[in-house]
Amino acid sequence: MNRLTHLRIRKAHRYLGLLTGLQFVFWTMGGLYFSWSDIDEIHGDFQRRAAANFSSTMAMASPAQVLAQLPQADSVKSIKLIEVLGQPLYQVVYFASLGAEPMAHTQLALAKDGTLRAPLTQEEAVQMARRSFNEKVEVQQVEYLTAGHVGKHHEYRESPLPAYAVTMQHPTSTTVYVATERGEVTKFRNNKWRVFDFMWMLHTMDYEGRDNFGNWLLRAFSVAGMVTILSGFALYFVSYGNGRRKTVGGRPRKTA
């Protein structure tokens, strides 16, 4: 291979290395953090108290009684038995055509008699957040979240709203999210999760919403990274071939 081609490969490898080098560092940092972290600690599972079970002999109304009180319901997605502050409730997720397209709605009802009930109040949400925590903690801050409060980079993105964010006075700065209409504790977010989320953003290169693993920036850098690696291999074999041609019988060949 001639000297010009050799120089072109070397130059391409150098500039591709500069372009992709920093992202390679981010990918490696993210990989190290992901592989050395306990996913249960990141999800906050170690802080979460197990949900209570109900007696199999308790009196319960038929879910049909709840559905009969929802005349606007077009279809039902799910009916689930949940616990809210020691009380069994039905959680009904259904679709209703109140506009151009069917919208999902959630309705809570008392399991004992099928009586519909309102979404959780702030006081109930705070009590649920504290009871779900497996340590005795004090509440540092409470925030009511709607769609206008949760952007693409928010730690509660793409989760049921409205919800209360209950932040605890704890070394992990854990925030417990309680969805008011669903009557459930939905997420635990602590400092380890927040580091994980930032590393994940760098790993996926989705600086718009963090969770799109198929964005064009990532695809472009993946291709550039592969070309960088292949150009490195090519540069090695080209350099190796040139070195072999400059020797005769194990000794450097004399040149004019």
N, C-alpha and C positions, 0 to 999 in steps of 0.2 A: 504493500500500500504506500502511495507516495506521501511525501512530507506535507503537502497541502491538505490532503484528506485527514491526516493525523492531527494537524493544527485545528481543523474545523471541528473534529470530534472533541478535542480538548477544550476548545472555546465553548462549544455547546454544553458540555458537561459542567464547566465552571459557572456559566450563567444560570443553568437550570438548578445547580446546587444552591446558588444564592436565592433563587426564587422559591424553592421548595424547602430549603433548610430549616427555616423558622417553623414552618408547619410540621415538619418531621419531629421537631422538638416538642411541639404541642401534642402531637399524636402519641409520642413516647411518654410524655408526662401523664397524659390521660390514661394510657394503658397501664402505667405503673400504679396510679391511684385506684383505678377500677379493680385491678388484680390483687392489690394489697388491702382492700377495704372489705369489711363485712357488710353485705347488702342488707342484712336485717337491721344493723345499726343505722345505715343510711335511710332506710324506709321508716325508722322509728319503731319497728316492731318490738324491740326490747323494752320500750317505754309504755307500750299499749297493754292495757288490762284485757283479759279475755272476756268476751261477751257472755252474759248470763244465759242459762237455759231455762225453759219453762216446764212446768209439770205437764205430763202427757194427759192428765185427767182434768185439766182446767176447762171451764165452760167457755165456748167460743161461738160467736155468731158465724153464719155462713158468709163467705165472701160475696155471694150473690146479693145479700142485703146491702152491701156497700155499693156494688155496681148499680143496683136499682136506684140509688140516689144520685147517679151521675147520668142524667138523661142526655147530656151533650156528648157523651163518649161514643166515638165511632168504633174504636177497637182498643183492646187491652194488651199491653206489652208484658206486664208482670204484676203479680200479687205476692207480697212477701210479708212474713211475720217478723217484726222487729221489736226491740226493747227500748223504751224511752223512759228513763228514770225509774226502772223497775216495773213498768207497766207494759203489757203486750199490746202492740198496735199493728194494724194492717197498713202496709205501704202499697198503694195502687198506682202504677204508672200506666197512663192511658193516652190516647190520641183523640183530639177533638177538632172538628173543622169550624173554627170560629172566624177564619179568614179565608184567604185564597188556598192555603195549604194546611193540612192537619198539623197541629202543634202538640208536642208532648207536654203533659201535665202530670203532677204528682199529688195524690190526695192521701191524707192520713185518716185513720178511723180506729176507734176503740175496738179491739178484738172481742171483748166480752159481749157487746151488744150491737156493734156495727155503726155506732154514732160517729158522724164525721167530726173531725176536729181541725182547728186552725194550725198553720205552721208553728214551729217552735218560737217562743219569745226569746229575747236576749238572756233573760235570767235562766230559762231552761237550757239554752245552748251552753252557757257558761257552766252550769251544773253538769251537763253531759261531758263537756271537755275535761273538767276536773275529775269526774268519776272514771273516765276512760284512761287517765294517767295512772300508772302503777306506783307512783310516789305521791306523798302529800306535798302539794305545791300551792303557791299563791299565784293569783292572776296579776300579770303586769299590765296588759293592755287588751282591749276588746275593740274590734273593728267590724262593721257591717259591710259586706262586699256584695256589689251587684256587677252587672256586665261592664259598667263604666269604670269600675275600679280595677278590673283584672285585664291587663294587657298581655301581649304575646310573650313577655319575659317574666311575668309574675309567677311566683312559685306555686300558685293555685290555678294556673292556666288549664283550660279545657276540663274543668271540674264543675260539678253541680252548683248552680247559683239560684237564688241568693244564699249566702252563707255568712256565718260569724267566724272571724279569725281571732282565736283566743290565745294570746301569747303568755307563756308561763315564766315565772321568775325561777329560772333553772340554768345551770352552767351551759347546757346545750342550746339555750335560747329557742326552745321548741315552741312552735305554733300549732295548735290543734284547730282544724277546720271542721265546722259543723254545718251541714246543709239543712236549712230551716224547713223547706218543704218536704224533703226526704226523711227528716227526723233522724239523721245518721251522722256519726263522726266519720268523715270521709278521708282526711289526710292528716298525717303527722309530718311536719317539716322542721328539721333541726339544722345545726351548723354544718354537720357532715354532709347532709343532703345538698345544702347550698353550694358547698365546694364541688360536690359531684356534678351538680347542674351546670356550674360554670365550666368545669372540665369537659362536660358533655357537649356544651356549645362549641368549645374550641375543637373538639374531636369531630363533630359533624359539620363544622364550618357553617352552621345555619345561624347567622347573626341576626336574622329577622324574627325567627320564632323558636329556635333551639332544637326542635324535634324532627325536622325534615332531613332524613338521612339520604335523600336522593336529590338534593339541590345541585344546581349546575356548577357552583363554585367547588364543591367537594369532588364532583366528577372531573372537573378540569384539573384540579391539583392531583387527583389520583392518577390521571393519565400522565401528567407532567412528572410525577414521582416515579412512575414506571419507566418513562423515557430516561430520566436521570440515572436510574439504576442500570438500565441496558447500555447507556452511553459509557458508564463506568466500566462495565464488562468489556465493551468494545475497545475502550482506551487501554485497558490492561493487555488485551491480546495484541493490539497494534503495537504497543510499546515492547511487548515480549518478542514479537516477530522482528522488530527492528533491532533489538538487542542481539538476537540470534544471528542475524545477517552480518553484524559487525564483528563477529568472532570467527576464527578459522582454527580448527584443531584445538579448541579450548583456550586459545590466546587471542588477544585483540589483534585485528587485521590492521596493518599499516596503511595509512591513507596519505595521499600526496598533499 
